[in-house]
């Protein structure tokens, strides 16, 4: 991976801002702790919320706002259906870093773990750079992408075509096994290990 200057948010076009927002929302839902979406953020209201005015639900007539709303519904369901994301929030038993030191690339990755030891790997690319062959260290096994914020149905570019990945015996992030995949700019992925 190479380091490139990151653009400021004021330099980003509207679809890119939506991609960045989807990635951030996926990060919030994957990180330990309770979740808070302020009114209007679930569909990308541009105007700051004001208590004396209504939330701008009319924005849902626009494609990117509607797709962001659909993404938030999907994200809420992923959260409810996967205990790895909420079962252990108050101890390191429910969280393990995969990579916390890729700050020059604005990429982080970690695992959320439930009481049974089942895991979901979370990877966040908060940069404007895409990677054709990103390698992620994981425990040996078969993994399925259960959340991809870059899907076209959510307003993304649909870069990732493969849903399931089998680890190869290639060292990455301190682990003997890893998978390699495309990692689009401003994208969040959740990968769940398949039952053996």
ABEGO torsion letter per residue (X at the ends): XBBBBBBBAAABBAAAAAAAAAAAAAAAAABBEBBBBBBGAAAGBABBBBAABBBBAAAAABAAAAAAAAAAAAAAAAAAABAAAAABAABAAABBBABAAAAAAGBBBBBBBBAAGBBBBBBBBABABBBABBBBBBBBEBBBBABBAABAAAGBAGABABABBBBBBBBBGGBABBBBBBBBBGBBBBBBBBBX
